[in-house]
Amino acid sequence: MALLDQYKAEDGKPLKPVQIRNNNNKAPKSIRYSHCDVLAEFLYYNDGKKRSQILCKVCGNTSSPGKRYTNKPKYLWPY
C-alpha cells in the first residue's frame, strides 16, 4: 500500500478504484497483485475475452493471473 500512500501525498486525494463497465473484465476478489500488493479493486483484465493479462491501476504493470500453459505434451501426427 506504499504506492497508494505516495499517490495520496502527491495529489492530496486517494486513488479511486477501477470503474468496470463490463463485468467480464473484473478481476476476482481473491487476487492480490504481486508487484505492489494492492487489492482486486485496483486490478482489471487488460485483454478482454482472453483474460490472460491483469493490469494494475496503481503501478501500471501487467502480469498473468495464473498458470497459462499446461505441462502436458502435445503429440502431432506429421502426415
SEVO-797110 format. One record per residue (C-alpha): x, y, z; residue number from 0. Coordinates in steps of 0.05 Angstrom, whole numbers, plus 5000, padded with zeros to 4 digits. Layout:
BEGIN
<pt X="X" Y="Y" Z="Z" n="NUM"/>
...
This chain:
BEGIN
<pt X="5000" Y="5000" Z="5000" n="0"/>
<pt X="5060" Y="5045" Z="4998" n="1"/>
<pt X="5045" Y="5068" Z="4927" n="2"/>
<pt X="4974" Y="5087" Z="4947" n="3"/>
<pt X="5000" Y="5128" Z="5005" n="4"/>
<pt X="5051" Y="5161" Z="4959" n="5"/>
<pt X="4996" Y="5178" Z="4908" n="6"/>
<pt X="4954" Y="5209" Z="4964" n="7"/>
<pt X="5013" Y="5250" Z="4989" n="8"/>
<pt X="5029" Y="5277" Z="4919" n="9"/>
<pt X="4958" Y="5292" Z="4895" n="10"/>
<pt X="4924" Y="5306" Z="4961" n="11"/>
<pt X="4868" Y="5255" Z="4948" n="12"/>
<pt X="4864" Y="5179" Z="4948" n="13"/>
<pt X="4866" Y="5139" Z="4884" n="14"/>
<pt X="4797" Y="5115" Z="4864" n="15"/>
<pt X="4786" Y="5041" Z="4848" n="16"/>
<pt X="4776" Y="5018" Z="4776" n="17"/>
<pt X="4707" Y="5031" Z="4747" n="18"/>
<pt X="4688" Y="4968" Z="4710" n="19"/>
<pt X="4639" Y="4977" Z="4653" n="20"/>
<pt X="4639" Y="4904" Z="4632" n="21"/>
<pt X="4635" Y="4852" Z="4688" n="22"/>
<pt X="4676" Y="4804" Z="4645" n="23"/>
<pt X="4738" Y="4848" Z="4656" n="24"/>
<pt X="4731" Y="4849" Z="4731" n="25"/>
<pt X="4787" Y="4815" Z="4769" n="26"/>
<pt X="4768" Y="4762" Z="4821" n="27"/>
<pt X="4765" Y="4786" Z="4894" n="28"/>
<pt X="4816" Y="4733" Z="4915" n="29"/>
<pt X="4873" Y="4762" Z="4873" n="30"/>
<pt X="4927" Y="4806" Z="4905" n="31"/>
<pt X="4977" Y="4837" Z="4857" n="32"/>
<pt X="5048" Y="4813" Z="4868" n="33"/>
<pt X="5085" Y="4876" Z="4844" n="34"/>
<pt X="5054" Y="4928" Z="4890" n="35"/>
<pt X="5009" Y="4885" Z="4936" n="36"/>
<pt X="4943" Y="4920" Z="4922" n="37"/>
<pt X="4873" Y="4893" Z="4928" n="38"/>
<pt X="4830" Y="4868" Z="4870" n="39"/>
<pt X="4791" Y="4934" Z="4866" n="40"/>
<pt X="4851" Y="4966" Z="4831" n="41"/>
<pt X="4861" Y="4909" Z="4781" n="42"/>
<pt X="4826" Y="4890" Z="4716" n="43"/>
<pt X="4835" Y="4844" Z="4657" n="44"/>
<pt X="4871" Y="4883" Z="4603" n="45"/>
<pt X="4858" Y="4839" Z="4542" n="46"/>
<pt X="4783" Y="4828" Z="4542" n="47"/>
<pt X="4757" Y="4759" Z="4528" n="48"/>
<pt X="4824" Y="4724" Z="4533" n="49"/>
<pt X="4830" Y="4741" Z="4608" n="50"/>
<pt X="4904" Y="4725" Z="4607" n="51"/>
<pt X="4933" Y="4792" Z="4628" n="52"/>
<pt X="4918" Y="4834" Z="4690" n="53"/>
<pt X="4934" Y="4909" Z="4692" n="54"/>
<pt X="4945" Y="4946" Z="4757" n="55"/>
<pt X="4919" Y="5018" Z="4762" n="56"/>
<pt X="4967" Y="5036" Z="4817" n="57"/>
<pt X="5035" Y="5017" Z="4788" n="58"/>
<pt X="5016" Y="5005" Z="4714" n="59"/>
<pt X="5049" Y="4937" Z="4710" n="60"/>
<pt X="5017" Y="4876" Z="4677" n="61"/>
<pt X="5022" Y="4803" Z="4695" n="62"/>
<pt X="4986" Y="4737" Z="4682" n="63"/>
<pt X="4934" Y="4717" Z="4734" n="64"/>
<pt X="4956" Y="4645" Z="4738" n="65"/>
<pt X="4986" Y="4587" Z="4701" n="66"/>
<pt X="4970" Y="4594" Z="4628" n="67"/>
<pt X="5007" Y="4535" Z="4599" n="68"/>
<pt X="4999" Y="4462" Z="4616" n="69"/>
<pt X="5056" Y="4413" Z="4624" n="70"/>
<pt X="5021" Y="4360" Z="4582" n="71"/>
<pt X="5058" Y="4343" Z="4517" n="72"/>
<pt X="5022" Y="4351" Z="4451" n="73"/>
<pt X="5033" Y="4296" Z="4401" n="74"/>
<pt X="5023" Y="4316" Z="4329" n="75"/>
<pt X="5017" Y="4267" Z="4271" n="76"/>
<pt X="5063" Y="4291" Z="4216" n="77"/>
<pt X="5020" Y="4264" Z="4158" n="78"/>
